[in-house]
Amino acid sequence: MSPPPTREDRVKCYNARDTYWKCLDSNELISDPKSKIDCEQLRKTFTENCPQVWVFHFDRKYKYEKFKAEQAKENAKQMAS
């Protein structure tokens, strides 16, 4: 069993995660292959700086947050109708 991450390790992980998520958000509607490559490189940095279990958790959290936002938009449309 590996030792728990230090504060410095956690900060690196969170920064890598946040940068990767920003890339995903900013390139969400863009189909430019270069954007995809940029995000893939950030994904690699993210997975290198975070424990695998954290990566799994953060990936699920990101998808769930996107799902919640989409549901909120749909509910708002339905309420306005």
HELIX and SHEET records of a PDB file:
HELIX    1   1 ARG A    7  SER A   26  1                                  20    
HELIX    2   2 PRO A   33  ASN A   49  1                                  17    
HELIX    3   3 GLN A   52  ALA A   80  1                                  29    
END                                                                             
